[in-house]
Amino acid sequence: MFDNQVVAVTGASGGIGRAIGAMFAQNGGKVALSDLSPPVEAAAGINAKAYACDVSSELSVKAFIEQVEGDLGPIDVFISNAGVGAGNGPHVAGGSNESWETSWQVNVMGSVYAARALMPGWLERGSGRFVVTASAAGLLNQVGSASYSATKHAAVSFAESIAIEHGDQGIKSHCICPQYVRTNMTAGVDFSGQREKLLEPEDVAETLRQAIRDEKFLVLPHPVAGEYYAYRAANPDGWLDGMRKMLAKLKETKSYIFKDS
């Protein structure tokens, strides 16, 4: 399905990033995995190459792309997967400026930096595929982390902008918006009372494969997120009331994903 396509993935030492890299490798892609330190072990397990990339640095993102293209050839698919989150602190604006800035740089600007480096070549070739790993928080909200929610909304918007601005020029865009996935971010959280199933990273990767096959922009490993998204748009007051009720329940069980920072 992706025979000889060059695929670059950020935030790929484990979890969703590694699973997506493995999916592309299993389907014929030439895969490059990156993280703050080269994910050598993860790459070796799927016959990929490992690189270092700090997505909060434009110079680092540009260097990663240049290294991959020098080693494997022009990048066909870029997976902007790296992400961070932090708790609110004592109130919704209680997180530190540093935590907000880090969330902005990693969750949003990492994609901007990559697109800035890739777009000229893609537009000249008339092809390219950019995938943003956002979150259902980017369509809805994540209680306990206003910085995560705000930046993931921005991440979804940037992926939409790629589709709108360049979709007729051969550039494809996809936005992955899962709810709860078994990763380091959800480790230690009790999901027994949640309505939605805790998915494995491989489930997310398979849903992306299907979305690419069907050329669908929104990648929804938890399809119910789409239903919530439609309800939010149709009845924002009812949706906000429901979110407040969910927050009250989470406070009782203390099952936040993001602890107060």
Beta strands, then each sheet from edge to edge (+ up, - down):
strand 1: 6-9
strand 2: 30-35
strand 3: 49-52
strand 4: 77-80
strand 5: 128-133
strand 6: 171-176
strand 7: 218-219
sheet 1: 3+ 2+ 1+ 4+ 5+ 6+ 7+
end
